[in-house]
Structures are given as C-alpha cells and as structure tokens.
Amino acid sequence: MQSYEDAARLQLLAPELFDLNRESASVKSLYGLEADETRDFGTRCLIARRMLERDVRFIQIWSGAGGPKNNWDNHSQHSYGSYHGLQDRLTNPSQVSSRI
C-alpha cells in the first residue's frame, strides 16, 4: 500500500516539479539554461536536482536526444571521445550547491 501512496504523491508533485519558472535567474544561469548549447542538459540536471529534493528514489539523467553521437554518453564516435564536451556542459557541483 505504501508504494501506491508514494506513487500517487509523486504524480501529484509532477506539475510543480517541472515548473522551472519557480527557479531564480541565478540558479538557471548556474545550470546553463540561458545558452543554447547547455540548455537541454542543464534543464535535465536541474529537474534531477528538484526530484532529489522531493525524495524521488531513482533518477537517470540522459543526454543525447539526437542519438548516440555528439554527446558525452557516446556509443558510436569513439574517436570523438566519450567525454568530449562534458566539462563544458556541466557546472561545478560545489559551485551550484553553494549558490542555491
């Protein structure tokens, strides 16, 4: 029964959880939401943080809507480098947590 109650609670929290308009401009900036090249992945990371704050038990952040190329989780262009661009996409976690 507890699992059903947890699932219902999480579903009721979903609209608020995904409403990033509640975040300050400084937090959005830390996650890279103002730049085209970091917006997608930054949004995913920010939503993941908001999920953690609401006790979601399992969270997976996936980057690469364009398929297995040109993203940090690269499965096809190994000469491109599995971690190419990752440093540019991520904000230092200690920088983020200290400013929230």
N, C-alpha and C positions, 0 to 999 in steps of 0.2 A: 504494500500500500504506500509505503514511503517513497518508492520510486515513482509512482504515479503522481504523488503530490509534488515531488521535486520537478518532474517534467512539466506539470501544469504551471508551477511557479516560474520556471524558465521561459515558457511560452508567453506568459503574461508580461514578463520583463522585456521581451524582444523589441517591441516598438521603441521603448525608451533607450535600450541598449544601442540600437543602431542610429539613434538621432545624434549625430556628431555636431549639430548646431549648439548643443549644450556645452561643448568644449571651448575653452578660451582660445583666442587667436595665438597666444604664445605656445600653447600646447600643440595646436595644429601645425605651427611652424616647426616645432621640435620634431614632429613626425614627418615633416616634408610634404604636407598637404598642399602647399602653395606652388609647388613645382611639378610640371607635367611628368618629368622622369621619375619622381619619387612618390607621387600622389597615390597610385594604386597600392604599392607595397606598404606605404606609410599608413594608409587607411586600414589595411588588414591588420597591421601591428597595433594601431590604436583601438580597433574593435576587440582584438585579442586581450589587450590590457583591460578594457571595460568588462569583458567576460570574466577575467580573473577576479576583478573586484566584486563580481556577483556570484562567485563560487562555482563557476562552470568547471566541471571536473576534467574534461579533456578538450584541448584546443589545438588545432593544427593550422599553422599559417602556411599558405601555399602561394607561391609566386610563379607566374608563368601562364597567364591566360592564353598566350599565343602558342602554346605547346611546349615541347621540350627543348626549345632553342632560346638563346639570348636571355637567359635568366640564371640566377645563382644555383638553381637546382637542375643543372644542365645534364641531359642524358644523351645528347647526340653530337654536340660540337665540343668534343673533349680538348681539341687543340685551342679552342676559345678560352678554356679554363673554367673549371667548376665554380670558382669563386670570383670570377671576373666581375667587377662592378658591385660586389656585395658591400664593400666598405663604403662606397658612395651612397648606397641605398639605405644603410642603417645609421641611425643616430646612436651615439654612445649611450648605452642604457643608464649609466650613472648620471649622465647629463640630463636625461629625461626625468628620472625618478627624483632628482634633486630640485627640479623646477615645477613639479606638478603640485 
